[in-house]
């Protein structure tokens, strides 16, 4: 069976060609929380013109809107559609997203600290008991080191430390910091103190972890050859004092 051919009128051909077009689209997507992300894209097309699409993805749901900037492709709406969302995102990220993430992280840390409170108290009692047993040994070590002008630990703090130059009172007042002066002095041998392991120092005798899951540092002020020195290292860095 042969079907007859159908001719199209000039008007129908014009309509068919008008439906054929091209679209160029570019954009970016940024995660704003654990379950949410924000994306923006600019589309250039014929005959759609210049369109700005904004989408918010939250869990399994997506919210979006399309803003028609211009029905024709022109430089001005392309520039506005690119620059304005970028500047808006930077402002939103700095004024809204970052403070929200900081508050969320702080709340999680508070919950974690509350959950570990009893275990931390037990670890603290164990560390203090170990330090009490070290006191007599440390007294003899200090006498020997002072006689030879060797290595004497003046102050040592472990935990969430602030920047160098903080006073002893400021360090000691923080619940996230442990005084490990005696514990470190007990490890001094022949005017040297070496920590070559690259693991956390909370397992050392007289130490405990005052802030589990958070970054920690070790700050040491020591006397060697009648000169005061100070060093700060991260929790997993090796320690070698005195410095040569």
C-alpha positions in Angstrom: 0.0 0.0 0.0 1.4 3.4 -1.0 0.5 6.4 1.0 0.0 9.7 -0.9 2.5 12.5 -0.3 1.3 15.6 1.5 2.7 18.9 0.6 3.3 21.6 3.2 2.4 25.2 2.8 5.0 28.0 3.2 3.5 29.0 6.5 3.9 25.5 7.9 7.5 25.3 6.8 8.2 28.6 8.5 6.7 27.3 11.8 8.7 24.1 11.6 12.0 26.0 11.1 11.1 28.4 14.0 10.9 25.4 16.3 14.6 24.4 15.5 17.0 26.3 17.8 20.2 26.0 19.9 20.8 26.4 23.6 24.1 27.1 25.4 24.0 26.7 29.2 26.7 27.1 31.8 26.5 27.3 35.6 27.8 26.1 39.0 26.6 24.1 41.9 27.7 24.4 45.5 27.0 22.3 48.6 25.7 24.5 51.4 25.0 21.8 54.0 25.2 18.1 54.4 21.9 17.5 52.6 21.5 20.7 50.6 23.0 22.2 47.5 22.4 25.4 45.5 22.9 25.7 41.8 22.6 28.5 39.2 22.9 28.3 35.5 22.6 30.8 32.6 21.0 29.6 29.4 21.5 31.3 26.0 19.2 30.0 23.3 17.1 30.8 20.2 14.3 31.6 20.5 14.3 31.3 24.4 16.7 34.3 24.8 18.7 34.7 28.1 17.3 32.7 31.1 18.7 32.4 34.6 17.8 29.1 36.4 18.2 28.7 40.1 17.7 25.4 41.9 17.8 24.3 45.5 18.3 20.6 46.2 17.4 19.5 49.7 17.4 15.8 50.4 15.2 14.2 47.7 13.4 17.4 46.9 14.2 20.1 44.3 13.0 23.7 44.2 13.6 25.8 41.1 12.8 29.0 39.4 13.5 30.5 36.0 14.0 34.2 35.4 13.8 35.5 31.8 16.4 38.2 31.6 16.0 39.0 27.9 14.1 37.5 24.9 17.1 38.1 22.7 20.8 37.3 23.2 22.5 40.6 24.2 25.7 41.3 26.1 24.2 43.2 29.0 21.8 40.5 30.4 24.5 37.9 29.9 26.9 39.9 32.1 24.2 40.6 34.7 23.1 37.0 34.7 26.7 35.9 35.4 28.0 38.6 37.8 24.9 39.2 39.9 24.4 35.5 41.0 28.1 35.2 41.7 28.2 38.3 43.9 24.9 37.3 45.6 26.3 33.8 46.3 29.4 35.2 47.9 27.3 37.5 50.1 24.9 34.7 51.1 27.8 32.4 51.8 29.6 34.9 54.0 26.6 36.3 55.9 24.3 33.2 56.1 25.9 29.9 55.2 29.2 30.2 57.1 27.6 31.4 60.4 25.0 28.6 60.0 27.7 26.0 59.5 29.7 27.3 62.4 26.6 27.1 64.7 25.8 23.6 63.5 29.4 22.5 64.1 29.4 24.0 67.6 26.2 22.3 68.5 27.6 19.0 67.3 30.7 19.5 69.4 28.6 20.4 72.5 26.6 17.2 72.0 29.7 15.1 71.6 31.4 16.6 74.7 28.3 16.0 76.7 28.2 12.4 75.5 31.9 11.9 76.4 31.7 13.8 79.7 31.8 10.8 82.1 34.5 9.1 80.1 36.6 12.3 80.1 36.3 12.5 83.8 37.6 9.0 84.2 40.5 9.6 81.9 41.3 12.8 83.7 41.4 10.9 87.1 43.7 8.3 85.6 46.0 11.0 84.2 46.2 12.8 87.5 46.9 9.6 89.4 49.8 8.9 86.9 51.1 12.4 87.4 51.1 12.0 91.2 53.2 8.9 90.9 55.7 10.8 88.7 56.3 13.7 91.1 59.2 12.3 93.1 60.9 11.0 89.9 60.4 14.4 88.2 61.9 16.2 91.3 65.1 14.2 90.9 65.2 14.7 87.1 64.8 18.5 87.5 67.6 18.7 90.1 70.0 16.8 87.8 69.0 18.9 84.8 69.4 22.2 86.6 72.8 21.1 87.9 74.1 20.5 84.4 72.1 23.4 82.9 70.2 20.9 80.8 66.6 20.5 79.8 63.9 21.7 82.2 60.3 21.8 81.1 58.8 25.1 82.4 55.3 24.8 81.0 53.6 22.2 78.7 50.0 22.3 77.6 48.1 19.8 75.4 44.7 20.2 73.8 42.9 23.0 71.9 45.5 25.7 72.1 45.3 29.3 71.0 48.1 31.1 69.3 51.6 31.5 70.6 52.1 34.1 73.3 49.0 33.1 75.4 49.7 33.3 79.1 49.7 30.3 81.5 46.5 31.5 83.1 44.7 31.7 79.8 45.8 28.2 78.9 45.0 26.7 82.3 41.5 28.2 82.4 40.4 26.3 79.3 38.6 23.0 79.8 40.0 21.8 76.4 43.7 22.0 77.6 45.7 19.7 79.9 48.7 20.6 81.9 51.4 18.0 81.0 54.4 19.7 82.4 55.3 16.9 84.9 54.4 14.2 82.4 56.9 15.6 79.8 59.6 16.3 82.4 59.4 12.6 83.4 60.3 11.6 79.9 63.5 13.8 79.7 66.7 11.7 79.6 70.2 13.0 79.3 68.9 16.5 78.5 66.8 15.3 75.6 63.2 14.7 74.8 62.2 12.9 71.6 58.7 12.0 70.3 59.2 10.3 67.0 55.8 8.7 66.6 53.3 10.2 64.2 50.2 9.2 66.3 48.2 11.1 68.9 49.9 11.9 72.1 46.8 11.4 74.3 48.0 7.8 75.1 51.3 9.0 76.7 51.5 8.6 80.5 49.9 11.6 82.3 48.1 12.7 79.1 44.4 12.3 78.1 42.3 13.7 75.3 40.3 16.7 76.6 38.5 17.3 73.3 37.9 14.0 71.3 37.4 14.5 67.6 38.9 18.0 67.6 42.3 19.3 66.5 44.9 19.4 69.3 48.4 20.8 69.7 51.2 20.5 72.2 52.9 23.7 73.5 56.2 23.4 75.4 58.2 26.1 77.0 61.6 24.8 78.3 64.9 26.0 79.7 68.1 24.8 78.1 71.6 26.2 78.9 69.8 29.0 80.9 67.9 30.1 77.7 64.1 29.9 77.4 62.7 28.3 74.3 59.2 27.6 73.1 57.8 25.1 70.5 54.2 24.3 69.3 53.5 21.2 67.3 50.3 19.5 66.2 49.0 16.3 67.9 50.5 13.9 65.4 53.9 15.7 64.7 57.1 14.5 66.2 58.8 16.4 68.9 62.6 16.8 69.3 64.0 19.2 71.9 66.2 20.9 72.5 66.4 22.2 69.0 69.9 22.1 67.6 
